[in-house]
Amino acid sequence: MDERKEQLLREIAESESELADLEKACKSADEEESRLREELESDRNERKKREEGMETLQADHSKMREQLDELTWRQMSVENETAKMSERLDVVKQRLESARLAIGNPVDVEGKLSEVK
């Protein structure tokens, strides 16, 4: 019976040792799971921030595109007005020079002596 008792005590000791090893392994697995959950949460938060940043960039890009379109339209409008004014200025210069020549004033619009024909 002593032998059987010793055998059982050895099995109990082995089982307790195995149980301790399993508890350590479970604790390590729990810690690893916790660390991975924190890492996952951190990654999700970072992704969310990037997505929000991307949305902000897209909104800013749209606003800038609208501003660029508006400025381009205004530039074209100014260029058209400038061309019209330049044409009107040429017409006025021609009329003024014709009038001066008609009254015998040999100075042209730009203050230069005109050749009298």
Secondary structure by P-SEA (a helix, b strand, c coil): caaaaaaaaaaaaaaaaaaaaaaaaaaaaaaaaaaaaaaaaaaaaaaaaaaaaaaaaaaaaaaaaaaaaaaaaaaaaaaaaaaaaaaaaaaaaaaaaaaaaaacccccccccccccc
